[in-house]
Every structure is written in C-alpha cells, then in structure tokens.
Amino acid sequence: MQPGITVMMINMSNSTSFNITVVNDLNLYPEQVSSDGRQKREEYHLTPKDGNIQSDVLLLNGSPLQLTDSLDIPAMNPKLVDPASPIILAPDSIVFATLRDFNAPACA
C-alpha cells in the first residue's frame, strides 16, 4: 500500500473562498516525482450547479454527477494538480484532496 492521506474540507460560506496549503514536513524521501519533485495531488471538488445550494444537480470538478444513459454511475475522475499549489475551496463546496506521497506515521 502506498503511503498518503486524504483530507476533506467543507466551506459552508456562500461568499468566501479559502486557499489551503498543506505542508509535508516529515516526508524527506518521496518515491514519485512531479515538476518540483513530488507526486501530483488528486482533488475532488463538489459544488452545487450554478452556485445554487438548493440545486438538484451536484457538480464534481465542474461536471454534473448524473447517471449515464445506461444508468451507470459516471466516471469520477480527480483533478490532478501540483502539490505545491494551494487547495482552493470555493463557496458552498466540499473538497477531498488525496496526497499520495504524504508520510503520516500517525495515520498508519
């Protein structure tokens, strides 16, 4: 099993965005690399359609989460981002961020 963590953030504000920076102080020897030496971060952003909190449609990374024509669950692909960039929490959103190369001994 590859080390890492997933964090969930909820922004209940209807007007304020937040930029969250995650620092991995204990991970001295990452195994996989990106442009700055770290593995890409996976993000899943859940937001209401058109910013309407009462909407019947939920968006995953900007795409509607709706059954396909054959009534299958749609693909739930992450947004891959540079791990050095902040996690942006839009108003009225839920974000799951998976940091694959994050060494968290307390979570093992």
Secondary structure, DSSP 8 states (H G I E B T S, - for coil): ----EEEEEEE--SS--EEE----SS--S-SS--TTSS--EEEEEEEEGGG-TT-S-EEETTEE----TTS-------EEE-TTS-EEE-TTEEEEEEETT---GGG-
